[in-house]
């Protein structure tokens, strides 16, 4: 008696087979039968039609079952599978005895299929005929879940076989598996076709017939042609003149959309399609049958079959291209993937167009209302926008559109540089004009997009300021440093802060551009304004020209013709004290003016020259509470025309200053009014 080369019982116990997948052992036996037929065709080279006959064995008396018209309600206990392959010759039988055999690995198997069979069934009954030295020989045995595995082995006796082949009976389901076995012959047939669909798709399968004990039969090729083939999509593509084919089927058993790279009719490597085509994240619902399915794309080629490694786990060629972006000229998985995905996009165009249209119908209202600065981006990059994932919230959509916009800007600028470089040797003026017109049109649209972004930014800043001046969750007002940073980055100077990174336009549009900004620094810490004073201002701005003059822009004019000082106070503050250097904001800004006048502040080591009537513009941003109102009355401030703020002109022998106290509500109101026409253009409702 032959012995297994391992402790078979222990190995079977370690095998994991979900009880909800009771047909997997049958698939393993059919797979072995296909291999046997392929081996006979390859080695013996005789002319024959490969056939696999599967008989379903149900509970009950054979003669009784044979006489019934419908036996699909009877439970199934066994399967008998007969093929006309090469048979269990000496080499194949040796491989059968050896678990994890290298021979099975070479032909695409894992060498553990028989263990999977024993996991679900009581035993395997094996009969096989094979040719040896031109003579037909026969062997039979039982394969059980014992330590040795083999029982009742018989060899080289007379046989009723008229050709080589094997009969394997999967005998008696274990109870836990049997209750999950489908009863209908049609359902079992469909499961077999779905499992081996790559063979059927390429018409490389042997003839496979499944039958009941009452002779009801189904030819699986006919079943595939009737129910499966009309849903199969296929197309060829090339990578460096090497041909590939791609087939797409619908699977109701798969758990995700996948692309399979196949060798020798088997999936060797698979990848989730949703990572590449984001609109394939969820199952597709078939409204006709109220079931969902997933697309399965199979990439096949002689190149792939010839490149499979010995373990059948991967391919012996480059997976990804050179990290430096240098194309070394060889076919890689990355190149195959790129072409395959392009082909999948073409094959699924109708489906993807419908999905993307529905997705855009959901996104466009959000963009129009909350992200209008991306309108131009969509017009010029609609395909990229349509390929965004579904279900993004406003913040996620903003980030995704920003990435598309950035890529678009870089692309347009590169095209501009290319057009300029072509100008010297342009051969067709008309061609050049078309390229130039296209570039200018997109370049102008980018400008409009950036303007729209700036307008949206202003609206967001106003909204944020409105939130900051309200009580927080602790019923306290926001710290003045936080509010200060919204207007201008705290502890920064104009040398490190560009105009687009500060929001002084909230106070006055003229403050956006200036020669010097010093924020929340001691006088002696400011590079351009050197002083020994330890007093601190919130913000000091020097302009090169008084803005009510006709010439608004002048460079490096001395002496300085105006200064602006801004002081921020905490919202709701109500502890001001008239005349107190620490608690009187009017006193503070006037002291800042005096320090400049007295020459205590220097620029680059030299005293700043201030003319007798150099104007100072001073803004105190603070809520006018009772204690501040008292100071304003003592200083004889007048209400602004809208009654919300207060102002006063100081015209002394030493200086002229305009001081305005702006409550936060007035800052917000005025900013909204100044920007209303811009917000209206983008439908940003105030």
HULINQUI-V84901 format. One record per residue. N is the residue number from 1. OMEGA is omega as a letter, one per 30 degrees, with the letter a starting at -180 (999 if undefined). D_FIRST is the distance of its C-alpha to the first C-alpha in whole Angstrom. Layout:
BEGIN
n:N omega:OMEGA d_first:D_FIRST
n:N omega:OMEGA d_first:D_FIRST
END
This chain:
BEGIN
n:1 omega:l d_first:0
n:2 omega:a d_first:4
n:3 omega:l d_first:7
n:4 omega:a d_first:10
n:5 omega:l d_first:13
n:6 omega:l d_first:15
n:7 omega:a d_first:16
n:8 omega:a d_first:15
n:9 omega:l d_first:17
n:10 omega:a d_first:20
n:11 omega:l d_first:20
n:12 omega:l d_first:21
n:13 omega:a d_first:23
n:14 omega:a d_first:25
n:15 omega:l d_first:25
n:16 omega:l d_first:29
n:17 omega:l d_first:29
n:18 omega:a d_first:32
n:19 omega:l d_first:32
n:20 omega:l d_first:35
n:21 omega:a d_first:33
n:22 omega:a d_first:30
n:23 omega:l d_first:30
n:24 omega:l d_first:29
n:25 omega:l d_first:25
n:26 omega:l d_first:27
n:27 omega:a d_first:28
n:28 omega:a d_first:25
n:29 omega:l d_first:23
n:30 omega:l d_first:27
n:31 omega:l d_first:27
n:32 omega:l d_first:24
n:33 omega:l d_first:25
n:34 omega:l d_first:28
n:35 omega:a d_first:26
n:36 omega:l d_first:24
n:37 omega:l d_first:27
n:38 omega:a d_first:29
n:39 omega:l d_first:27
n:40 omega:l d_first:27
n:41 omega:a d_first:31
n:42 omega:a d_first:31
n:43 omega:a d_first:29
n:44 omega:l d_first:29
n:45 omega:l d_first:33
n:46 omega:a d_first:33
n:47 omega:l d_first:35
n:48 omega:l d_first:34
n:49 omega:l d_first:34
n:50 omega:a d_first:31
n:51 omega:l d_first:31
n:52 omega:l d_first:29
n:53 omega:a d_first:29
n:54 omega:l d_first:29
n:55 omega:l d_first:29
n:56 omega:a d_first:30
n:57 omega:a d_first:29
n:58 omega:l d_first:31
n:59 omega:l d_first:32
n:60 omega:a d_first:33
n:61 omega:a d_first:33
n:62 omega:a d_first:32
n:63 omega:l d_first:35
n:64 omega:a d_first:37
n:65 omega:a d_first:36
n:66 omega:a d_first:36
n:67 omega:a d_first:40
n:68 omega:l d_first:41
n:69 omega:a d_first:43
n:70 omega:l d_first:42
n:71 omega:a d_first:39
n:72 omega:l d_first:39
n:73 omega:a d_first:40
n:74 omega:a d_first:37
n:75 omega:a d_first:34
n:76 omega:l d_first:31
n:77 omega:a d_first:28
n:78 omega:l d_first:26
n:79 omega:l d_first:26
n:80 omega:a d_first:24
n:81 omega:a d_first:24
n:82 omega:l d_first:24
n:83 omega:l d_first:25
n:84 omega:l d_first:26
n:85 omega:a d_first:25
n:86 omega:l d_first:23
n:87 omega:a d_first:19
n:88 omega:l d_first:16
n:89 omega:a d_first:16
n:90 omega:a d_first:15
n:91 omega:a d_first:17
n:92 omega:l d_first:17
n:93 omega:l d_first:13
n:94 omega:l d_first:13
n:95 omega:l d_first:16
n:96 omega:a d_first:14
n:97 omega:a d_first:12
n:98 omega:l d_first:15
n:99 omega:a d_first:18
n:100 omega:a d_first:21
n:101 omega:l d_first:20
n:102 omega:a d_first:23
n:103 omega:l d_first:23
n:104 omega:l d_first:23
n:105 omega:a d_first:26
n:106 omega:a d_first:28
n:107 omega:l d_first:28
n:108 omega:l d_first:29
n:109 omega:l d_first:26
n:110 omega:l d_first:25
n:111 omega:a d_first:22
n:112 omega:a d_first:22
n:113 omega:a d_first:22
n:114 omega:l d_first:19
n:115 omega:l d_first:20
n:116 omega:l d_first:23
n:117 omega:a d_first:21
n:118 omega:l d_first:19
n:119 omega:a d_first:23
n:120 omega:a d_first:25
n:121 omega:l d_first:22
n:122 omega:l d_first:20
n:123 omega:l d_first:17
n:124 omega:l d_first:16
n:125 omega:a d_first:15
n:126 omega:l d_first:14
n:127 omega:a d_first:15
n:128 omega:l d_first:16
n:129 omega:a d_first:18
n:130 omega:a d_first:19
n:131 omega:l d_first:21
n:132 omega:a d_first:20
n:133 omega:l d_first:23
n:134 omega:a d_first:25
n:135 omega:l d_first:23
n:136 omega:a d_first:21
n:137 omega:a d_first:17
n:138 omega:l d_first:15
n:139 omega:l d_first:12
n:140 omega:l d_first:11
n:141 omega:l d_first:9
n:142 omega:a d_first:11
n:143 omega:a d_first:12
n:144 omega:l d_first:13
n:145 omega:l d_first:16
n:146 omega:a d_first:14
n:147 omega:a d_first:13
n:148 omega:l d_first:10
n:149 omega:a d_first:10
n:150 omega:l d_first:7
n:151 omega:l d_first:7
n:152 omega:l d_first:7
n:153 omega:l d_first:6
n:154 omega:a d_first:8
n:155 omega:l d_first:10
n:156 omega:l d_first:13
n:157 omega:l d_first:15
n:158 omega:a d_first:18
n:159 omega:l d_first:19
n:160 omega:l d_first:23
n:161 omega:l d_first:23
n:162 omega:l d_first:26
n:163 omega:l d_first:25
n:164 omega:l d_first:23
n:165 omega:a d_first:22
n:166 omega:l d_first:20
n:167 omega:l d_first:20
n:168 omega:l d_first:19
n:169 omega:l d_first:20
n:170 omega:a d_first:21
n:171 omega:l d_first:21
n:172 omega:l d_first:24
n:173 omega:l d_first:26
n:174 omega:a d_first:26
n:175 omega:a d_first:30
n:176 omega:a d_first:31
n:177 omega:a d_first:30
n:178 omega:a d_first:31
n:179 omega:l d_first:35
n:180 omega:a d_first:35
n:181 omega:l d_first:34
n:182 omega:a d_first:37
n:183 omega:a d_first:37
n:184 omega:l d_first:39
n:185 omega:l d_first:37
n:186 omega:a d_first:40
n:187 omega:l d_first:40
n:188 omega:l d_first:36
n:189 omega:l d_first:37
n:190 omega:l d_first:39
n:191 omega:a d_first:37
n:192 omega:l d_first:35
n:193 omega:a d_first:38
n:194 omega:a d_first:39
n:195 omega:a d_first:36
n:196 omega:a d_first:35
n:197 omega:a d_first:39
n:198 omega:l d_first:39
n:199 omega:a d_first:37
n:200 omega:l d_first:40
n:201 omega:a d_first:43
n:202 omega:a d_first:42
n:203 omega:l d_first:41
n:204 omega:a d_first:38
n:205 omega:l d_first:35
n:206 omega:l d_first:34
n:207 omega:a d_first:35
n:208 omega:l d_first:33
n:209 omega:l d_first:34
n:210 omega:a d_first:33
n:211 omega:l d_first:34
n:212 omega:l d_first:34
n:213 omega:l d_first:33
n:214 omega:l d_first:37
n:215 omega:l d_first:37
n:216 omega:a d_first:39
n:217 omega:l d_first:38
n:218 omega:l d_first:39
n:219 omega:a d_first:38
n:220 omega:l d_first:38
n:221 omega:l d_first:40
n:222 omega:l d_first:43
n:223 omega:l d_first:43
n:224 omega:a d_first:43
n:225 omega:a d_first:46
n:226 omega:a d_first:48
n:227 omega:a d_first:47
n:228 omega:a d_first:46
n:229 omega:a d_first:48
n:230 omega:l d_first:51
n:231 omega:l d_first:51
n:232 omega:l d_first:49
n:233 omega:a d_first:52
n:234 omega:l d_first:51
n:235 omega:l d_first:53
n:236 omega:l d_first:53
n:237 omega:a d_first:54
n:238 omega:l d_first:54
n:239 omega:a d_first:54
n:240 omega:l d_first:56
n:241 omega:l d_first:55
n:242 omega:a d_first:52
n:243 omega:l d_first:51
n:244 omega:l d_first:49
n:245 omega:l d_first:48
n:246 omega:l d_first:49
n:247 omega:l d_first:47
n:248 omega:l d_first:48
n:249 omega:l d_first:47
n:250 omega:a d_first:48
n:251 omega:l d_first:45
n:252 omega:l d_first:45
n:253 omega:a d_first:42
n:254 omega:a d_first:43
n:255 omega:l d_first:45
n:256 omega:l d_first:47
n:257 omega:a d_first:49
n:258 omega:l d_first:46
n:259 omega:a d_first:46
n:260 omega:l d_first:43
n:261 omega:a d_first:43
n:262 omega:l d_first:40
n:263 omega:a d_first:38
n:264 omega:l d_first:36
n:265 omega:l d_first:36
n:266 omega:l d_first:35
n:267 omega:a d_first:38
n:268 omega:a d_first:37
n:269 omega:l d_first:40
n:270 omega:l d_first:43
n:271 omega:l d_first:46
n:272 omega:a d_first:48
n:273 omega:a d_first:51
n:274 omega:l d_first:53
n:275 omega:a d_first:54
n:276 omega:l d_first:55
n:277 omega:a d_first:57
n:278 omega:l d_first:58
n:279 omega:l d_first:59
n:280 omega:l d_first:55
n:281 omega:a d_first:55
n:282 omega:l d_first:54
n:283 omega:l d_first:53
n:284 omega:a d_first:54
n:285 omega:l d_first:55
n:286 omega:a d_first:55
n:287 omega:a d_first:58
n:288 omega:a d_first:57
n:289 omega:l d_first:54
n:290 omega:l d_first:55
n:291 omega:l d_first:52
n:292 omega:l d_first:51
n:293 omega:l d_first:49
n:294 omega:l d_first:49
n:295 omega:l d_first:49
n:296 omega:a d_first:46
n:297 omega:a d_first:47
n:298 omega:l d_first:44
n:299 omega:a d_first:45
n:300 omega:a d_first:44
n:301 omega:l d_first:44
n:302 omega:l d_first:43
n:303 omega:l d_first:44
n:304 omega:a d_first:42
n:305 omega:a d_first:39
n:306 omega:a d_first:40
n:307 omega:a d_first:40
n:308 omega:l d_first:37
n:309 omega:a d_first:36
n:310 omega:a d_first:32
n:311 omega:a d_first:31
n:312 omega:a d_first:33
n:313 omega:a d_first:35
n:314 omega:a d_first:39
n:315 omega:l d_first:40
n:316 omega:l d_first:41
n:317 omega:a d_first:45
n:318 omega:l d_first:48
n:319 omega:a d_first:48
n:320 omega:l d_first:52
n:321 omega:a d_first:55
n:322 omega:a d_first:57
n:323 omega:a d_first:58
n:324 omega:l d_first:62
n:325 omega:a d_first:62
n:326 omega:l d_first:62
n:327 omega:a d_first:60
n:328 omega:l d_first:58
n:329 omega:a d_first:57
n:330 omega:l d_first:53
n:331 omega:l d_first:51
n:332 omega:l d_first:50
n:333 omega:l d_first:49
n:334 omega:l d_first:52
n:335 omega:l d_first:54
n:336 omega:a d_first:51
n:337 omega:a d_first:52
n:338 omega:l d_first:55
n:339 omega:l d_first:55
n:340 omega:a d_first:52
n:341 omega:l d_first:55
n:342 omega:l d_first:58
n:343 omega:l d_first:56
n:344 omega:l d_first:55
n:345 omega:l d_first:58
n:346 omega:a d_first:59
n:347 omega:a d_first:57
n:348 omega:a d_first:57
n:349 omega:a d_first:61
n:350 omega:l d_first:62
n:351 omega:a d_first:60
n:352 omega:l d_first:61
n:353 omega:l d_first:65
n:354 omega:a d_first:65
n:355 omega:a d_first:63
n:356 omega:l d_first:65
n:357 omega:l d_first:68
n:358 omega:l d_first:68
n:359 omega:a d_first:67
n:360 omega:l d_first:70
n:361 omega:l d_first:72
n:362 omega:a d_first:71
n:363 omega:a d_first:72
n:364 omega:l d_first:75
n:365 omega:l d_first:78
n:366 omega:a d_first:76
n:367 omega:a d_first:77
n:368 omega:a d_first:81
n:369 omega:a d_first:82
n:370 omega:a d_first:80
n:371 omega:a d_first:79
n:372 omega:l d_first:82
n:373 omega:a d_first:82
n:374 omega:a d_first:78
n:375 omega:l d_first:80
n:376 omega:l d_first:81
n:377 omega:a d_first:77
n:378 omega:a d_first:76
n:379 omega:a d_first:78
n:380 omega:a d_first:77
n:381 omega:a d_first:73
n:382 omega:a d_first:72
n:383 omega:l d_first:69
n:384 omega:a d_first:68
n:385 omega:a d_first:69
n:386 omega:a d_first:67
n:387 omega:l d_first:64
n:388 omega:l d_first:65
n:389 omega:l d_first:62
n:390 omega:l d_first:63
n:391 omega:l d_first:65
n:392 omega:l d_first:66
n:393 omega:a d_first:69
n:394 omega:a d_first:73
n:395 omega:l d_first:72
n:396 omega:l d_first:69
n:397 omega:l d_first:70
n:398 omega:a d_first:73
n:399 omega:a d_first:71
n:400 omega:l d_first:69
n:401 omega:l d_first:72
n:402 omega:l d_first:73
n:403 omega:l d_first:70
n:404 omega:l d_first:71
n:405 omega:a d_first:75
n:406 omega:l d_first:74
n:407 omega:a d_first:72
n:408 omega:l d_first:75
n:409 omega:l d_first:77
n:410 omega:a d_first:76
n:411 omega:a d_first:75
n:412 omega:l d_first:78
n:413 omega:l d_first:80
n:414 omega:l d_first:78
n:415 omega:l d_first:79
n:416 omega:l d_first:82
n:417 omega:l d_first:82
n:418 omega:l d_first:80
n:419 omega:l d_first:83
n:420 omega:a d_first:86
n:421 omega:a d_first:84
n:422 omega:a d_first:84
n:423 omega:a d_first:88
n:424 omega:a d_first:89
n:425 omega:a d_first:87
n:426 omega:a d_first:87
n:427 omega:a d_first:87
n:428 omega:a d_first:87
n:429 omega:a d_first:90
n:430 omega:l d_first:89
n:431 omega:l d_first:85
n:432 omega:a d_first:86
n:433 omega:l d_first:88
n:434 omega:l d_first:85
n:435 omega:a d_first:83
n:436 omega:a d_first:86
n:437 omega:l d_first:87
n:438 omega:l d_first:83
n:439 omega:a d_first:83
n:440 omega:a d_first:87
n:441 omega:a d_first:86
n:442 omega:l d_first:82
n:443 omega:l d_first:84
n:444 omega:l d_first:87
n:445 omega:l d_first:84
n:446 omega:l d_first:83
n:447 omega:l d_first:86
n:448 omega:l d_first:87
n:449 omega:a d_first:83
n:450 omega:l d_first:84
n:451 omega:l d_first:88
n:452 omega:l d_first:86
n:453 omega:a d_first:83
n:454 omega:l d_first:87
n:455 omega:l d_first:88
n:456 omega:l d_first:85
n:457 omega:l d_first:85
n:458 omega:l d_first:89
n:459 omega:l d_first:88
n:460 omega:l d_first:85
n:461 omega:l d_first:87
n:462 omega:l d_first:90
n:463 omega:a d_first:87
n:464 omega:l d_first:86
n:465 omega:l d_first:89
n:466 omega:l d_first:90
n:467 omega:a d_first:87
n:468 omega:a d_first:88
n:469 omega:l d_first:92
n:470 omega:l d_first:90
n:471 omega:l d_first:89
n:472 omega:a d_first:86
n:473 omega:l d_first:84
n:474 omega:a d_first:86
n:475 omega:l d_first:89
n:476 omega:l d_first:90
n:477 omega:l d_first:91
n:478 omega:l d_first:89
n:479 omega:a d_first:90
n:480 omega:l d_first:92
n:481 omega:a d_first:90
n:482 omega:l d_first:88
n:483 omega:l d_first:90
n:484 omega:a d_first:92
n:485 omega:l d_first:89
n:486 omega:l d_first:88
n:487 omega:a d_first:92
n:488 omega:a d_first:91
n:489 omega:a d_first:88
n:490 omega:l d_first:90
n:491 omega:l d_first:91
n:492 omega:l d_first:90
n:493 omega:a d_first:93
n:494 omega:l d_first:94
n:495 omega:a d_first:92
n:496 omega:a d_first:89
n:497 omega:l d_first:89
n:498 omega:a d_first:90
n:499 omega:a d_first:91
n:500 omega:a d_first:88
n:501 omega:l d_first:87
n:502 omega:a d_first:90
n:503 omega:l d_first:91
n:504 omega:l d_first:95
n:505 omega:l d_first:96
n:506 omega:l d_first:96
n:507 omega:a d_first:99
n:508 omega:a d_first:101
n:509 omega:a d_first:99
n:510 omega:a d_first:102
n:511 omega:a d_first:100
n:512 omega:a d_first:96
n:513 omega:a d_first:98
n:514 omega:a d_first:100
n:515 omega:a d_first:100
n:516 omega:l d_first:99
n:517 omega:l d_first:97
n:518 omega:a d_first:97
n:519 omega:l d_first:95
n:520 omega:l d_first:95
n:521 omega:l d_first:96
n:522 omega:l d_first:99
n:523 omega:a d_first:102
n:524 omega:l d_first:101
n:525 omega:a d_first:98
n:526 omega:a d_first:98
n:527 omega:a d_first:98
n:528 omega:l d_first:101
n:529 omega:a d_first:103
n:530 omega:a d_first:104
n:531 omega:l d_first:105
n:532 omega:a d_first:106
n:533 omega:l d_first:106
n:534 omega:l d_first:103
n:535 omega:a d_first:104
n:536 omega:l d_first:101
n:537 omega:l d_first:101
n:538 omega:a d_first:98
n:539 omega:l d_first:99
n:540 omega:a d_first:101
n:541 omega:l d_first:102
n:542 omega:l d_first:104
n:543 omega:l d_first:105
n:544 omega:a d_first:107
n:545 omega:l d_first:109
n:546 omega:a d_first:110
n:547 omega:l d_first:109
n:548 omega:l d_first:112
n:549 omega:a d_first:113
n:550 omega:l d_first:112
n:551 omega:a d_first:110
n:552 omega:a d_first:107
n:553 omega:l d_first:105
n:554 omega:a d_first:107
n:555 omega:l d_first:105
n:556 omega:l d_first:106
n:557 omega:l d_first:110
n:558 omega:g d_first:112
n:559 omega:a d_first:113
n:560 omega:a d_first:110
n:561 omega:l d_first:112
n:562 omega:l d_first:110
n:563 omega:l d_first:107
n:564 omega:l d_first:105
n:565 omega:l d_first:104
n:566 omega:l d_first:101
n:567 omega:l d_first:101
n:568 omega:l d_first:98
n:569 omega:a d_first:98
n:570 omega:l d_first:96
n:571 omega:l d_first:96
n:572 omega:a d_first:98
n:573 omega:a d_first:99
n:574 omega:l d_first:103
n:575 omega:a d_first:104
n:576 omega:l d_first:106
n:577 omega:a d_first:109
n:578 omega:l d_first:112
n:579 omega:a d_first:113
n:580 omega:a d_first:110
n:581 omega:a d_first:109
n:582 omega:a d_first:105
n:583 omega:l d_first:106
n:584 omega:a d_first:108
n:585 omega:l d_first:106
n:586 omega:l d_first:109
n:587 omega:a d_first:111
n:588 omega:a d_first:108
n:589 omega:l d_first:108
n:590 omega:l d_first:111
n:591 omega:l d_first:111
n:592 omega:l d_first:108
n:593 omega:a d_first:111
n:594 omega:a d_first:113
n:595 omega:l d_first:111
n:596 omega:a d_first:111
n:597 omega:a d_first:115
n:598 omega:l d_first:115
n:599 omega:l d_first:113
n:600 omega:l d_first:111
n:601 omega:a d_first:108
n:602 omega:l d_first:107
n:603 omega:a d_first:105
n:604 omega:l d_first:104
n:605 omega:a d_first:107
n:606 omega:a d_first:110
n:607 omega:l d_first:111
n:608 omega:l d_first:111
n:609 omega:a d_first:114
n:610 omega:l d_first:115
n:611 omega:a d_first:118
n:612 omega:a d_first:120
n:613 omega:l d_first:119
n:614 omega:a d_first:115
n:615 omega:l d_first:113
n:616 omega:l d_first:111
n:617 omega:a d_first:108
n:618 omega:l d_first:107
n:619 omega:l d_first:104
n:620 omega:a d_first:103
n:621 omega:a d_first:100
n:622 omega:l d_first:101
n:623 omega:a d_first:101
n:624 omega:l d_first:105
n:625 omega:a d_first:105
n:626 omega:a d_first:108
n:627 omega:l d_first:108
n:628 omega:l d_first:108
n:629 omega:l d_first:110
n:630 omega:l d_first:113
n:631 omega:a d_first:112
n:632 omega:l d_first:113
n:633 omega:l d_first:116
n:634 omega:a d_first:117
n:635 omega:l d_first:116
n:636 omega:l d_first:118
n:637 omega:l d_first:115
n:638 omega:l d_first:115
n:639 omega:l d_first:113
n:640 omega:a d_first:111
n:641 omega:l d_first:112
n:642 omega:l d_first:109
n:643 omega:a d_first:110
n:644 omega:a d_first:106
n:645 omega:l d_first:107
n:646 omega:l d_first:110
n:647 omega:l d_first:112
n:648 omega:l d_first:115
n:649 omega:l d_first:116
n:650 omega:a d_first:117
n:651 omega:a d_first:120
n:652 omega:l d_first:122
n:653 omega:a d_first:124
n:654 omega:a d_first:120
n:655 omega:l d_first:118
n:656 omega:a d_first:117
n:657 omega:l d_first:114
n:658 omega:a d_first:112
n:659 omega:a d_first:110
n:660 omega:l d_first:108
n:661 omega:a d_first:106
n:662 omega:l d_first:103
n:663 omega:a d_first:101
n:664 omega:l d_first:98
n:665 omega:l d_first:98
n:666 omega:l d_first:101
n:667 omega:a d_first:98
n:668 omega:a d_first:96
n:669 omega:a d_first:98
n:670 omega:l d_first:100
n:671 omega:l d_first:97
n:672 omega:a d_first:96
n:673 omega:a d_first:99
n:674 omega:a d_first:99
n:675 omega:a d_first:95
n:676 omega:a d_first:96
n:677 omega:l d_first:96
n:678 omega:a d_first:93
n:679 omega:a d_first:91
n:680 omega:a d_first:92
n:681 omega:a d_first:91
n:682 omega:l d_first:88
n:683 omega:l d_first:88
n:684 omega:a d_first:88
n:685 omega:l d_first:89
n:686 omega:999 d_first:91
END
